[in-house]
Amino acid sequence: MINTFQFDTTSLAAIVPEIFLLSAIVIVLLLDLFLTKPFKQVTYYLTQISLFITGVLAFNLIGQPETIILGNSFVLDDMASVFKVFMMVAAMVTMVYSRHYLLQHALFRGEYFVLVMLSVLGMMVMVSGYSLLTLYLGLEILSLSLYTLIAIARNRSEAVEAALKYFVLGAIASGLLLYGMSMIYGISGSLNIGEVMAFSSGATLASRDILVLNFGLVFLVIGIAFKLGAVPFHMWVPDVYQGAPTSVTMFIATVPKIAAVAMLVRLLVDGLGTMQTYWSDLFMMLAILSIALGSIVALLQTNIKRLLAYSTISHIGFVLLGFSTGVIGGYGAAVFYILAYVLMSLAAFGIIILLNKKGFEADLISDYKGLSKHSPWFALMMLIVMLSMAGMPPFIGFYAKLFVLQQVVSNGMIVVAIIAVVFAVISAYYYLQIIKSMYFEAPDKEISISAPIDILDDYLYLCKGLNLTVLLFILFLKIALM
């Protein structure tokens, strides 16, 4: 049962994670102004502590009764709390890798970490948004922070170009999303997700009402598809992944994807669930196009960041395929897939960052030639990640694809499942190409990886680069034994 009440102590408890993170942003921003260069890393540690405490506060809210507060614009439920915990963990991991990268490339600035926390705050608002306006505000906080993060390497023309492309296309997508929201508001008379759901499920809807709802629905799907990077709204993904600093690419490729899926659930499942027949067909087309284009175009790439960008597009296709089933099981499979994808991407970009050196970006597939001879441990980690992304058993990527395809088949979409499997097999080629470079080609340059072993310096590199890929084994075993 949903409790709607005025702002009181219970309401305050529901938004404690957001209040704490906002306070931490202000404190870190002001403190960074007075820190001299030798003490700049204090900003990094404060950011990590802030994200950790925010995650703990969100974790403590799991299991609380579903509650709508702040004038029916903010919802606290288990989905929001769990997503926030995952976002905090992923953001902390990206910050660990970012520190290593930023120090190597002389980009270590306090505003980097402030912008990351601002973007995370925007994502938290998106995850708990229960109003069209709240969702849009959260999206804009996230987007504006990402635009600036991409261009933080001001001396790199490709980073500035990527930021401008993302800004222009993002502004268009935000405008289309806002236009769709205005149509929904205009016909339903409410910004509240629950009231929109009640209106759209009314038995006495006139044909004009259905037409306007469908019209607004199309623009909502366009906006969500752009944020996820689905075809044909994927134009920004390869350029941003390649042009942005690798630490920023790692962040964009992981944490915001969780918030985008949450926004999809709020707008379409919670808000327009009774119109599932319409938007599920749209998602099916977007999914097939994304899987096909992402798998084929990635075959032509020589830049590993651009390859992973098209790989992301293909993975997003599988996520949308889960939502296109229109059933709870499909939604659950899609959410599991996006979380598994985030884990795999963190591991992949982590290894790329480890290969980065001052003045050198390890962003070409040829840079990984002979990696197994120089650094067999890191080559093994990259091997595991690539096999998992390709969907090879027994890794987590296989189970993510399997769960989605099971839901697709059980809902009678046999042809769609066959198409997805065919392109998944095709996509295995470019993952195997990276493995081939690491294990079967002679290096054309010296490869060296250095990772600090001081746990106070960088705890993720303890034991010489123990990577997140180890968690793939643990997680897949847990799933296999369920």
N, C-alpha and C positions, 0 to 999 in steps of 0.2 A: 504494500500500500504506500502511495506517495504522500508525504506530508508537506503541505505548503503553509508557511508561517512567516511572520514578520521577523525582522532582524533581531536576534537575541544571542545568548551565549552559544546555543547550538549552531546557529548560523555562522558565528565567528569561528567555531571549531571546524566547520566544513571548508572554510577558505583559509585556514592557517597556513598551508603550504604556499599558497600564492602570496599571502601577506608577508610571510617570512622571506621568500625569494625576492620580492619587490624591495623590501627593506635592505636585504643584502646587496642588491644592485646599487642602491643609493650609497650605501656605506663604502663599497668597493670603489665606486666611481670617485667619490670624494677623497678617499684615502690615497688612491693612485695619483692624485694631483700633487701630493706632498712627498711621495716616495722618490728618492734619488735612484739612479741607475743600479747601484749594487743591491738595492732592496726591491727591485721591480718584481722579483719572483714571488714576493709576498702576495701579490694580486692573484697569481695562479693558485697558490695554496688556499687562499680565502675563497676563491671560486669553487674549488673542489670540496671544501668543507661546507659551503653553502648548498651545493648540489646534493651532497650526501645527507645533510640534515633535512632538506626538502623532500628527498626520497623517503627518509624514515617517517616524516610526518604524513606523507601520502600513504605509506604502508600501514600506518596505524589506523587509517580510515577505512581500510578494507574490511568488509563485513558489517559496516554501519548501515542502518536503514536508508533506503533511497530517499533523498531529500532534495526539494527544489527551493532555492532561496533567492534573495536579491530581486524581488519583484518577478519571480518566475523566469529569471534569465540565466540562472546558474544551477547546475544539477550535480549532486554528489551521489554517485553509485559505484558499484564495484568495477565496472568497465573503466570509468574515469580514473579511479585510484590505481588499478593495475597498470593501465597505460602510463600513468605518471611515473610509477616506479620504474618501469622499463625505460622510459625516456631519461630519467635521472641516471640510471646505470649506463646507458649508451652514451649520454653526454659526458659523463665522467671519464669513460674510456677514451672518447675522442679528445678530451682535454689532455689526457696523459700523452697520447701520441702527438698532439698539437704542440705541446711544450718542446718535445724533442725536435720537431720540424721547425718551429719558429726560432729556436736558438740556432739551428744550423743555417737558416736563411736570413738572419738579422731582421726578423719580423716580430720579435717579442715585444708587444706593447700591451699596456693595461686595457686599452679600449677593445682589444680582441676578446678578452674574457668577459667584459661587460656586455658586449654585443651578443656573445653566446648565451649569457644568462637572460638577456632581454628576449632573444628568440625562443628560449625554453619557456619563459613566462607566457609568451604569445601562444605557444603550443599547449600549455596547460589550460589557458582560457578556451582554446579551440576544443580541447577534449571534454571540458565541463560545460561548454556553451549550450544553453537550452533556449536560446533566442536567436533569431536570424541576425540581429544586430550584434549580439555578443560574439557569435561565431565569426562574423566579418571583422570585428575589431581585433579579435585574437589572430586572425589570418593576416591582417595588416601589420600588427606588431611583429609577427614572424617574418613577413616578407621584407619589410623595411630594414630589419636587422640583417637579413641574408644579403640584400643588395650591397650593403656596406661591407660586410665580411668578404664578399667575393673580390671587391676592389681594394682590400686592405694593403695588397702589394702594389702600391701606387706607381712604382717604377717599372712594372711589367705591363706592357701594352696589351697582352692577351688577357690579363686579369681585368683590366679596365674595360676592354671590349666585351668580355663575358658579362660583367656587371651591367653594362648598358643594355645588352641584348636581353638579359633577364629582367631588367627594370621595365623596358618598353613592353615586352611580351607579358610580363607579370601584371603590369598596369591594365593592359587590354583584358587579360583573363579576369582580373579583379572587377573590372567594370562590367563584364558579361555576367559574372557571378552576382554582383550587386543588382544588376538589371533583373536577373531571374528572381532574386529575393524580393524585389519591389513588386514583381508581378504576383508572386505568391501572397505577399502582404496585401496588395490591392484587392485581390479577390476573396481572401479569407478574413481580412480585417484584423489580423493579429500577427505579431512577430514571434509569439510563443510557439515552440515546437509542438507541444501537446495540443494546443488549440488548432494549429494547422492540421495536425493528424485527425482531430475530431471533425474538422470541416471537410477534409478530403474523403473521409469515410462516410459522410452523410448519404443517406439513401435517397434524398430528394435533390441531388445536385442537378442543375440544369445543364444542357449541352454546352452553353456558353461558359459556365463555370469550369467544366471539364476541359474545354479548349484552352482557357487561360491557364489552368493548372499545368496542362501539358506544355504549353508555351514556356512557362517559367521553369518547368522541370528540365527542359532541354538546356537552358542556360546554366542551371545548377550543375548538370552533368558536365558541361563544357568546363566550368570553373574547377570542379573537382578533378577532372581528367588532366587539366593543365598542371595542377599542383602535384599530381602523382606522376606526370610525365608519360601519359598514355598517348598512343597514336590516334589521331593526327595532330595532337597538341604537345608533341614531344620536341619541337624544334630547338628549345633552349637547352635540353639535357646534354647532348654531346659537347656543345660549345662551352657550357658552364663547367662541366666535369673536367674538360681539358684545360680551360683557361684559368680557372680558380687555383689558388695554392692548394696543394694536395691535402693539407689538414682541413681546409674549408670544404673541399670536395668530399672528404670523409664524413664531415658533419652533415652536409646537405644530402648525401646519399643514404643516410641512416635515420637520424632522429625525426626530421620533419615528415618522413613517410608514415610514421606511427600516428602523428597528429592528423595527417591528411585522411587516413583510414577512419580515424575517430570522427572527423567532420563528415565523412561519407555516411557513417552510421547515424549520426545525429540528424542530418538533413533528409536522407532518403529512407532509411529503415525506421527511425523514430518519427520523422515528420511526414513522410509521404509513402509509408509502407503499404497503404491500400492501393497505391498506384504502381506496385511492384511490377505488374505486367508490362508497363510502358518502359520504366527505366532499366529493367533487367535485360530487355532486348537491346537497348542502347549499349549496355555494358558488355553484352555478348559480342557485338560487332567491334567495340573498342578492344576487347580482350583478344580476339582473333587477329585483328590488325597489328596489335602491339607485339604479340608473340611472333607473328610472321616477320614483320619488318625488323624487330630487334634481333631475331635469330639470323636473318639473311645479311643485313648490313654489317653486323659485327664481324662477319667472315672477312670483310675487306679492310679491317682496321689494323694499323701497325702501332698505334698509340694505345697503351694498356688502359689508360684512364678513359679514353674514348670508347674502347672496347667494353669496359665495364659500364659505361653509360648506356650503350645499346643493350647490354646484358640486363641492366636495370629495367629498361623498357619492356623486355621480354618477361621478366619476373613480375612486373606490375600487371602484365596481361593475365598471368595466372591468378593474381589477387582478384582482379575484376571478374575472372571466370568464376571464382567462388561466390562472389556477390550476385552474379547473373543467375544463379540457381534459384534465388528467392526463398531459400529455406534456412532455418537456424543452423543446420549442420554445415551448409555452404558458407555462411557468414563466419562460423567458427574456424573452418578450414582456411578461409582467406586471412583471418586475423593471425592464425598460427603461421601461415606462410610469410606474412610481412615481418613477424618477429624473427622467424628463422632467417629471412633475407637480411635483416638488420645485423644479426649475429655474424653471418658470412661476410657481409660487406665490411664490418669492423675489422675482421681478421685480414681480409684481402688488402684493404688500404693501409692497415697497420704494417704489413710487410713491405708495401711500396714505400712508406715513409721511412722504414728502417734502411732502405737502400739509398735514400736521398742523402746527398752531401752538399756542402756549401758550394753554390754555383752549379749544382748538377741535380736535375730532376730525373729520377729513374722511371720515366713514363713511356718508354718504348719497349716493345716485346723483346727486341734485340738486346736490351740491357740485361736481360735475365739469362743470356746464354752462358752455359756452364756454371750456373749458380750452385748446382749440387756438388761440384768439385771444391768450391771455395767455402761454401756454407751449407753443408748437408742438412743441418737442422732446419734452417729457414726454407730450404728447397722442399723439405718434407712438409712443413707447415703450408706452403703455397700449394703443394700437391693436394693436400687434404681439402683445402678451401676450393680449389678448382673442381675437384671431383664432386664435392658437395654441391657447388653451384650448378654443375652439369646434371645433378639429380642421380648420381651413382649411389647404389646401396653399398654400405649400410649407413651412409651419412645422413645428416638431418635434412639436406636438400631433397633427398629421395622421398622421405616421408612427407615433406611439405607438398611436393607435387602429387604424391599418391593420395593424400587426403583430399585435395581439391578435385582430382580426377575421379575419385570414388563418388563424390557428391554430384559431379557432372553426369556420370554414367547412371547413377541411381535416379536421376531426374529425367532420364530418357534422352539426354543430349549426346548420343553416341558419336555422331559425325564430328561434333565439336571436340570431343575427347580425342578422337583419332587425329584430327588436325593438330591439336596441342601436342600430342605424343610425337608426331612426325617432326614438328619443328623443334621439339626438345632434343630429339636425336641429332638434328642438324646443328643445333647450338653446341652440342658436345665437342664439335670439331675445334672451335676457337679456344675452348678451355684446354683441350688436349694440345693445341699448338703451343701454349705457354709451357705446359709440362715438357713437351718435346724440346723447347729451347733450353730449359733448365737441365735436362738429363742427357740429351743426345746431341747437343751442339757445343762446339768448342768456343770458349769465351774470346771475344775480340778486344777485351779490356780487362784490367784488374778489377775484381769485385771484392769489396770489403764491407763488412757490417760491424758496426760497433754499437754496443748497447750498455749503458751504465748499469752497474750491479749494486749500486748503493740504494737500498730500499727507500731511504729518505729522499734520494735524488729522483728516482723514478721507479715506483714499485712494480709497474707492469713489465719492466725489463729484467726483473729478478730472474735468476737462473738463465742468464743470457738469452733473453727474448722469448720466454715462455709465452706463447701466443694464445689468443682466444680460441684458436682452432681445436685446442685440447678439449674445450667445452663441447665441441661437436660430438666427440665420442661419448661423453657423459650424457648429453641430452638425448642422443639417438638410442642409447641403451635404455634410458628411462622410458622412452616412448615405446621401444620394442617390447619391453616387459609389462606394459600396461594392459 
